[in-house]
Every structure is written in C-alpha cells, then in structure tokens.
Amino acid sequence: MTTWTTVGAAKLNLTLEVIGKREDGFHDLASVAVSLDLVDDIRLTPADGQRSINYRDPSGRPVSIETSDDIIARAWSTLEQRCPIPGAGSVEVVKRIPVTSGLGGGSTDAAAFLRLARRAWDLPLSDDDLRHIGAEIGSDVPVCLLGGPVRMAGRGERVAPLTSRSDPTIDWAVLLHRPEIPVPAAKTATMYRSLRSSDFRPGAATESLLRTMTSGTPPTQNDCVNSFDRPAREVMQGLANAWRRMGTAVANASIEFGVEPVTPLLAGAGPTLFAILRPDVADLAAEHLRDPFGFTYVARPLAREEATAIRAV
C-alpha cells in the first residue's frame, strides 16, 4: 500500500477580534491567520484490519493523547459518516507543535488527516466538502485545511484565502514562546466565558491588516490584536511573568540591533505568546529567552502550497 504524508502547520492568528456572542452560544470573530513552519508530520497508510493512530515526538517517544481528546479519531469518524471509507489504515503523527498551545496543533492534525484521506482513498469530496466536514470537527479545522494567509469569520468556520500582488510572507519571522504554566481544563471555553463586553472589538484591525497584506506588505506587530489578551492574564497563573520575560528578551535583542522593541501578544487562546520581528532580532531574542521548562521557537510563515502539499512515500 502507498503511504501518503503531509504536514500539519501551526496556525497563528495575527488578529483575533471577538465581535460578540451569538444566540447559538458561539461568538462571532474576525481574524487574519497564517500557517507557520512549526509543523507536525502526518502519515497515512491504508490497510486492512483496524484503524490505528499513534503520536510520537521527534525523538520517537510516545506522546500521550487522551482518547476522548483525539481529534484525528473524531475526524475519521465524522468523515466516515459523510463518505464511507473503503478499508482501514494507520496514522502516524510526529508532534512538534506543543499540545494546548493556542497554535491549532490538534486542528491542523485533523485537517492534515482529511487531506490525506481524500487522496489515499480517492474520495469524491471537493475542497468545500472537506471544509464543511472540518467545521463539524472544530472551528479551527477549516482554516488549517485552507492553509497560508487566510481570512476567518463567523465562529472561525468561514474562511477565504488572502491573495496579494506580491508575497506577504517574505522577510519576517515570529518568535513563539509557550511557557510551562498550568492551563485550565476546557481552555478555549474558559477563555470565552472570561470575556467582558470591553474585550469585544469591531473587526477594524482585521480589515486594516487585510488591506496591508493584500497590497503585499508584510504584517508588523503593531498590526496585531487579540481580544483574549486581558482575560488570559487573569485566567492563566504565571502567564503575566512569562509575558514580562519575553518582553524583556525582545527589548534587549531589539536594542542590540538598533530597532524599536515590540510588545508580545497572546497566540489564539494561549498560553503561547508571539512577536513579529526581523529574523535576526527574533533569533537573538530566542537566545535570551530559552527556558528548559518552556518552548521557544523562531518560525517563518508558509505559503499555502507549502502548508498543504501531499507526497507519496
């Protein structure tokens, strides 16, 4: 049997504006998201017998994923309800994106599985079909299916590619820092419950960034906002200290290169923090910041083709 492989690229919301709560209990949001070169590797091998899903770190050690939280298993079951799969198979995931980080690590693995399943079993599903299936699994799955720079709306399930006259993913880097701090159960739901009316935003920052990136201009940290910045500091114990440490590392690296420092922001629902920087500044700030009890990474944005390519191996 042919084995098919793709990446699950981390998703970063450059803007994440919660507009307000809807009658169905969800929240409307406006966002510009990008794919990053911090990726999980996902392989699918069709086979007879039972299906299996295994997670390992890059060193080959098993990564524990609770069965009830296995989003690939949910994606497989949801896909089978919509389009019968001829046979079983095995999925192997090499995890590099930290679990529960605000970078869409589970959603991007589910999206990668859906892309691989369509190819491996030659399923009669369009891109729109996959996105509708993805939206049943989780609000971030459609944006991960599309990949690259994306506009998000609704509760996150309404996505559209961001096109520009030149490549807005060139010449910038993202410093990511995921501190090793406690994260509440049902983190995203907890964060939404912690929002106040003063945290809601009209979507203006997202519209402004869309105009910037559509013109081919790369984003800057000043273009980025996150409605969860305030509640995250209250909900997650230890996050404020990590925020200060990262801000100091960014400031010191910026001073050494003679550029203006920027203020880190929350990635998604956290607890990862991010800062858009020049690549050389990001590398130096990462050296200042490295912590044996946290995760620090300098990422670069990926074009859509890089984030969604499938290979036979």
C-alpha positions as CSV (number, residue, x, y, z in Angstrom):
1,M,0.0,0.0,0.0
2,T,1.2,3.6,-0.7
3,T,1.9,5.7,2.3
4,W,0.9,9.4,2.0
5,T,2.4,12.2,4.0
6,T,1.8,15.9,4.6
7,V,2.4,18.4,7.3
8,G,0.1,19.9,9.9
9,A,1.3,23.5,10.1
10,A,0.9,25.6,13.2
11,K,-1.8,28.3,12.8
12,L,-1.2,31.8,14.1
13,N,-4.0,34.4,14.4
14,L,-2.3,37.7,13.7
15,T,-5.6,39.3,14.6
16,L,-8.2,37.7,16.8
17,E,-11.1,40.0,17.3
18,V,-14.1,38.6,19.2
19,I,-17.0,40.7,17.9
20,G,-19.8,39.5,20.2
21,K,-21.8,36.5,21.4
22,R,-24.4,34.9,19.2
23,E,-27.8,33.5,20.0
24,D,-26.5,29.9,19.4
25,G,-23.9,30.4,22.2
26,F,-20.9,30.8,19.9
27,H,-19.1,34.0,19.3
28,D,-18.5,35.9,16.0
29,L,-14.9,36.7,15.3
30,A,-12.8,38.5,12.7
31,S,-9.2,37.2,12.1
32,V,-6.3,37.0,9.8
33,A,-4.4,33.8,10.3
34,V,-1.2,32.4,8.8
35,S,0.5,29.0,8.6
36,L,3.9,28.6,10.2
37,D,6.8,26.3,9.5
38,L,6.4,24.8,13.0
39,V,4.8,21.6,11.8
40,D,3.7,18.1,12.8
41,D,4.4,15.3,10.3
42,I,1.4,13.1,9.5
43,R,1.5,9.8,7.5
44,L,-1.5,7.7,6.5
45,T,-1.1,4.1,5.2
46,P,-4.4,2.5,4.0
47,A,-4.6,-1.1,5.1
48,D,-7.0,-3.9,6.0
49,G,-8.0,-4.6,9.6
50,Q,-8.5,-2.0,12.3
51,R,-7.6,1.7,12.2
52,S,-4.7,3.0,14.4
53,I,-3.5,6.4,15.4
54,N,-0.1,6.9,17.0
55,Y,1.6,10.1,18.2
56,R,5.3,10.4,18.8
57,D,7.8,13.3,19.4
58,P,10.7,13.9,17.0
59,S,12.9,11.6,19.1
60,G,10.4,8.7,18.7
61,R,9.0,8.8,22.2
62,P,5.2,8.3,22.5
63,V,3.1,11.4,23.1
64,S,0.0,10.8,25.2
65,I,-3.2,11.9,23.7
66,E,-6.4,11.2,25.7
67,T,-8.8,9.0,23.6
68,S,-11.6,11.5,24.3
69,D,-9.4,14.3,23.0
70,D,-8.1,12.6,19.9
71,I,-9.2,15.0,17.2
72,I,-7.9,12.7,14.4
73,A,-10.1,9.9,15.7
74,R,-13.1,12.3,15.7
75,A,-12.2,13.5,12.2
76,W,-12.1,9.9,11.0
77,S,-15.5,9.1,12.4
78,T,-17.0,12.3,11.1
79,L,-15.6,11.6,7.6
80,E,-17.0,8.1,7.6
81,Q,-20.4,9.4,8.4
82,R,-20.3,11.7,5.3
83,C,-18.3,9.4,2.9
84,P,-17.7,5.7,3.6
85,I,-14.0,4.8,3.6
86,P,-13.1,1.6,1.7
87,G,-11.0,-0.1,4.4
88,A,-8.9,0.9,7.4
89,G,-5.4,2.2,7.9
90,S,-2.8,3.6,10.2
91,V,-1.9,7.2,11.0
92,E,1.5,8.2,12.4
93,V,1.9,11.7,13.8
94,V,5.3,13.3,14.7
95,K,4.3,16.1,17.2
96,R,6.3,19.3,17.2
97,I,3.6,21.8,17.9
98,P,3.1,21.9,21.7
99,V,-0.2,20.5,22.9
100,T,-2.7,23.0,24.2
101,S,-0.7,26.0,23.0
102,G,-3.1,28.3,21.1
103,L,-1.4,27.3,17.8
104,G,-4.0,24.9,16.4
105,G,-1.9,21.8,16.9
106,G,-4.9,19.5,17.1
107,S,-7.0,21.2,14.4
108,T,-4.1,21.2,11.9
109,D,-3.5,17.4,12.5
110,A,-7.2,16.8,11.8
111,A,-7.0,18.9,8.7
112,A,-4.0,17.0,7.5
113,F,-5.7,13.7,8.0
114,L,-8.7,14.9,6.0
115,R,-6.5,15.9,3.1
116,L,-4.6,12.6,3.3
117,A,-7.8,10.5,3.5
118,R,-9.2,12.2,0.4
119,R,-6.0,11.4,-1.6
120,A,-5.3,7.9,-0.2
121,W,-8.9,6.6,-0.8
122,D,-9.7,8.8,-3.7
123,L,-12.8,10.1,-2.0
124,P,-15.3,12.2,-4.1
125,L,-15.0,15.3,-1.9
126,S,-14.4,18.9,-3.0
127,D,-12.4,21.4,-1.0
128,D,-15.7,22.9,0.1
129,D,-16.9,19.4,1.2
130,L,-13.8,19.0,3.3
131,R,-14.2,22.4,4.9
132,H,-17.8,21.6,5.8
133,I,-16.7,18.3,7.4
134,G,-13.9,20.1,9.2
135,A,-16.3,22.7,10.6
136,E,-18.2,19.8,12.3
137,I,-15.0,18.7,14.0
138,G,-13.8,22.1,15.2
139,S,-13.9,25.8,14.4
140,D,-10.2,26.0,13.5
141,V,-10.1,22.9,11.2
142,P,-11.3,24.8,8.1
143,V,-8.6,27.5,8.3
144,C,-6.0,24.7,8.7
145,L,-7.4,22.9,5.7
146,L,-7.0,26.0,3.5
147,G,-3.5,26.9,4.7
148,G,-1.4,30.0,4.0
149,P,-2.7,33.5,4.8
150,V,-6.4,33.2,5.5
151,R,-9.3,35.5,6.5
152,M,-11.6,34.0,9.1
153,A,-15.1,35.0,10.1
154,G,-18.2,33.6,11.8
155,R,-17.1,31.3,14.6
156,G,-14.0,30.6,12.6
157,E,-15.5,28.3,10.0
158,R,-15.9,30.9,7.3
159,V,-12.6,31.1,5.6
160,A,-11.2,32.7,2.4
161,P,-7.7,32.8,1.0
162,L,-5.8,36.1,1.2
163,T,-4.4,37.0,-2.1
164,S,-1.9,39.8,-2.8
165,R,0.1,41.3,-5.6
166,S,3.3,40.1,-4.0
167,D,4.2,37.6,-1.3
168,P,3.4,39.0,2.1
169,T,5.1,36.0,3.8
170,I,8.7,37.1,2.9
171,D,11.2,38.8,5.3
172,W,9.6,38.4,8.6
173,A,9.7,35.9,11.5
174,V,7.7,35.1,14.5
175,L,9.2,34.5,17.9
176,L,7.0,31.9,19.8
177,H,7.2,31.2,23.5
178,R,4.9,28.7,25.2
179,P,5.6,29.0,28.9
180,E,5.3,25.9,31.1
181,I,2.3,27.0,33.2
182,P,-1.0,25.4,34.2
183,V,-3.7,25.6,31.7
184,P,-7.4,25.3,32.7
185,A,-9.5,22.4,31.5
186,A,-11.6,23.3,28.5
187,K,-9.2,26.2,28.0
188,T,-10.9,27.8,25.0
189,A,-14.4,27.7,26.5
190,T,-13.0,29.1,29.8
191,M,-11.4,32.0,27.9
192,Y,-14.6,32.8,26.1
193,R,-16.6,32.8,29.4
194,S,-14.0,35.2,30.8
195,L,-14.6,37.8,28.1
196,R,-16.2,41.1,29.1
197,S,-18.0,43.5,26.8
198,S,-14.9,45.7,26.9
199,D,-12.9,42.9,25.3
200,F,-15.1,42.8,22.2
201,R,-13.8,44.6,19.1
202,P,-15.5,45.7,15.9
203,G,-13.1,43.9,13.4
204,A,-11.4,47.1,12.3
205,A,-7.9,45.8,13.0
206,T,-8.6,42.7,10.9
207,E,-9.9,44.8,8.0
208,S,-6.8,47.1,8.2
209,L,-4.4,44.1,8.2
210,L,-6.2,42.5,5.2
211,R,-5.6,45.7,3.2
212,T,-2.0,45.7,4.3
213,M,-1.3,42.1,3.4
214,T,-3.4,42.2,0.2
215,S,-1.1,45.1,-1.0
216,G,1.9,42.7,-0.5
217,T,3.2,44.5,2.6
218,P,4.2,42.1,5.4
219,P,2.5,42.4,8.8
220,T,4.1,44.0,11.8
221,Q,3.4,43.5,15.5
222,N,1.5,46.8,15.6
223,D,-1.0,45.4,13.1
224,C,-1.8,42.5,15.5
225,V,-4.5,42.4,18.3
226,N,-6.1,39.7,20.4
227,S,-9.3,40.0,22.4
228,F,-8.1,37.3,24.8
229,D,-5.0,39.3,26.0
230,R,-6.7,40.6,29.1
231,P,-8.7,37.5,30.2
232,A,-5.6,35.3,29.6
233,R,-3.6,37.2,32.2
234,E,-6.4,36.6,34.7
235,V,-7.2,33.0,33.9
236,M,-3.7,31.6,33.5
237,Q,-1.5,31.6,36.6
238,G,2.1,32.5,35.7
239,L,1.4,34.0,32.3
240,A,2.0,37.6,33.3
241,N,5.5,36.7,34.5
242,A,6.2,34.9,31.2
243,W,4.9,37.9,29.3
244,R,7.3,40.2,31.1
245,R,10.3,37.8,30.5
246,M,9.5,37.6,26.8
247,G,9.0,41.4,26.6
248,T,12.5,41.9,28.2
249,A,14.1,39.4,25.8
250,V,12.6,41.1,22.8
251,A,13.5,44.6,24.1
252,N,17.2,43.6,24.7
253,A,17.5,42.0,21.3
254,S,15.9,45.0,19.6
255,I,18.2,47.4,21.3
256,E,21.3,45.4,20.2
257,F,20.1,45.7,16.6
258,G,19.0,49.3,16.9
259,V,15.3,48.7,16.2
260,E,12.2,49.6,18.0
261,P,11.0,47.0,20.5
262,V,7.5,45.5,20.2
263,T,5.1,44.1,22.8
264,P,4.4,40.4,22.7
265,L,0.8,39.2,22.2
266,L,-1.2,36.1,23.0
267,A,-1.4,33.5,20.3
268,G,-5.0,32.3,19.9
269,A,-6.4,31.4,23.3
270,G,-2.9,30.9,24.6
271,P,-0.8,30.3,26.5
272,T,1.8,30.8,23.7
273,L,3.0,34.4,23.2
274,F,4.3,35.7,19.9
275,A,6.2,38.7,18.5
276,I,6.7,39.5,14.8
277,L,10.3,40.5,14.4
278,R,13.1,40.7,11.9
279,P,14.6,37.2,11.6
280,D,17.9,38.3,13.1
281,V,16.2,40.0,16.0
282,A,14.0,37.0,16.6
283,D,16.9,34.6,16.7
284,L,18.7,36.8,19.3
285,A,15.6,37.2,21.4
286,A,15.1,33.5,21.4
287,E,18.6,33.0,22.7
288,H,17.8,35.5,25.5
289,L,14.6,33.7,26.3
290,R,15.3,30.0,26.1
291,D,14.0,28.2,29.1
292,P,14.4,24.4,29.9
293,F,10.8,24.4,31.2
294,G,9.2,26.2,28.2
295,F,9.1,26.0,24.5
296,T,10.7,28.7,22.3
297,Y,10.8,28.7,18.5
298,V,11.5,31.1,15.7
299,A,9.0,30.4,13.0
300,R,8.6,31.6,9.4
301,P,5.3,31.9,7.6
302,L,4.4,29.3,5.0
303,A,2.7,29.8,1.6
304,R,-0.5,27.8,1.0
305,E,1.2,25.3,-1.2
306,E,3.9,24.5,1.4
307,A,1.3,24.1,4.2
308,T,-0.9,21.7,2.2
309,A,1.3,19.7,-0.1
310,I,0.9,15.9,-0.1
311,R,3.6,13.3,-1.1
312,A,3.6,9.6,-1.7
313,V,6.4,7.8,0.2
